[in-house]
Amino acid sequence: MEPGVGLHATNLAMNDSVSKIAGNASNFTAVGFFLSIIPHSMVDAFAKGEILQVLLISVLTGAALSVGGASRESGLIRGIAEAQDVLFRILGFIMRLAPIGAFGAIAAAVGAFGAATLLYLAKLVALYWATSLFFVIVVLGLVTASIGLSIFKIIGLIRDELLIVFGTASSEVVLPRLMGKLEKAGCDGAIVGFVVPSGYSFNLDGTSIYMAIAIAFIAQATDTPFSMWEQAGVLAILMLTSKGGTTVAGGAFIKLAATLQTVRTLPLNGLGLLFGVDRLMATCTALTNVVGNTVATFYIAKWEKAFDQAKWDAYLAGDADDLDVNPAHAAHSDHAAVAAASSTGVR
């Protein structure tokens, strides 16, 4: 599959949006990555919106609340949950404007290279969705089979959450609900509270697949030689740059810019080709990430012998009590989880 071959987009102009993203990503280094995890202050972490800094502060806060024995009725915990709800609503307002940007990007690409550009972009989107589907069904299917579970039954468990993610292109909006449902399905609350929020920053299967395919597409579309050794080098870099990636629409695109700045062998203006279809690909990215994190939670729970088979069997039998967890209740169910979950809502 070579979705970009034949496009010959060798004279792409660097638009302002791409230039801004590329400029922000130009100073990305391994040392800088690890140093960036440590904020100057608690307020500074939230003011700048650095996801890993916010995650660190939130994990420390959640640990302090847990060790301190804060009750579920604590005003601080209720405040965190309410602030999370407000943030999700704000993200919803912003995402309503996303189609306008996508329309402009597609119009610019078609105007510059003709209507045939849409065919190449359609092939890219189809390839990405097919690859992600293969990863979920085959790769994650083998992982779940190794612990005695079915990938299809797990997908059935979170089908409502997947529909929400499909409509919003963001996995953030289902985080509290997903955590509550996994507890109801037999996973220990401590496992859920640690694996799911941390997975939102470090277990991003869909983001990694997106970045790999997007880089190959840019190389093909811009007629840039890209040897096997260079591809292997980029793969190693992707293992680093994909971490801490944001989980709303457009987050993977920023990480892609950071990767291209590191590689230096591919033209940055090739990012402009992806603007128009980023929303379609972001939807698949979010869906894959949610399934991946769900499977990881079940696997770790089984590994740590913290999985209640009776609860899982009750779900399969249709006897689970109130399996569709109220998001507000789920947000309060685990103190450490709430603190860590709220961190992932800031991008």
C-alpha positions, 0 to 999 in steps of 0.5 A: 500500500502506497497511498502517497505515490504519484501525488508529487506534492514537491512545491508545497507552501509552508502555511502559518499554522504548520510553521507555528506547530513546527516552530514549537516542536523544533527544540525537541530533544530527549533531555528536554523531554525528561526535563519538561516533566518537572514544572517550575510550580503547580500553577505554571504546569496548568498555565502552560498546559504541559500534559506531562507536568500536569500528570505529575502534579495530579499523580502527586496530588492524588497520592497525597489525598489517598494517603491523607484519607480524604473522604469521598465527600471532601470538597476538594475531590468534588471540586476536581470532579466539577472542574473536569466536567466544566473542562469537558464542556469547554472542549466540546465548544471548541471542537464544534469549530473543527469542521471549519478548519478541516474545510479550509485545509481540504480546499487549499489542498484541492486548489493547489493539486487538483481534485485528484488529491482527494483520492490520495487522501481517501486512500490514506484514511482507508489504509489507516482505518484498516491498519488500526482495525487489524491491530485491534482485532488481531494484535490485541485479540491475541493479547486478550486470548492469552489471558482467557478473554475475548476482544469482541466481548471487551469491545462489547463492554465499552461499546457505548464509550466507543460511540461517544469517542466516535462522535467527538474524536476524543477519548477524554470525554469517556475517561470517568465512565470507562474507569467506572465500567471497568471496575464493574466488569471485574478489574480492581479499583486500584489497577483501574485508577493507575493503568487507565489515566497513565495509559492516556499519556503513555499507552497510545497505540492509535497515536503511534500507528497514525504517526508511522503511516503519516510519515510514510505518506509524507515521504511518498507524496513529496517524492522524498527518498526514505530508506529502510534504515531511516524508517527504522530510525524514525520508528525509534524516535516515534517510541519517544515522541508519541509519549505524552501525546494529547488525546483530543483531535489534533494532539497526534498532529502536534507530536507528528510535527515534533517527530519531523523536526527531529528527523529532518529528512522529511519536508515539514510543509508536507504536514499541510497535506494532512490538515484536511483529513486529520479529523477523520484520522483523529477519530480512529486514533481515539478509538484505538487508544481507548480499546488499547487502554481497556485491554491493558487494564484487563491484562494488568488486572489478570497479571496482578491477580486483581481480576474478579472473574465472578463480576466478569461472568455476571456481565457476560450473563447480563446480570451485572448491576448498573453496568452503565456507570454514571460519569459523575459517580465514576469520577468520585470512585477512586481518589487517585484516579480522579486526580490523575484523570483530571490531568489528562483533560489539559492539553 
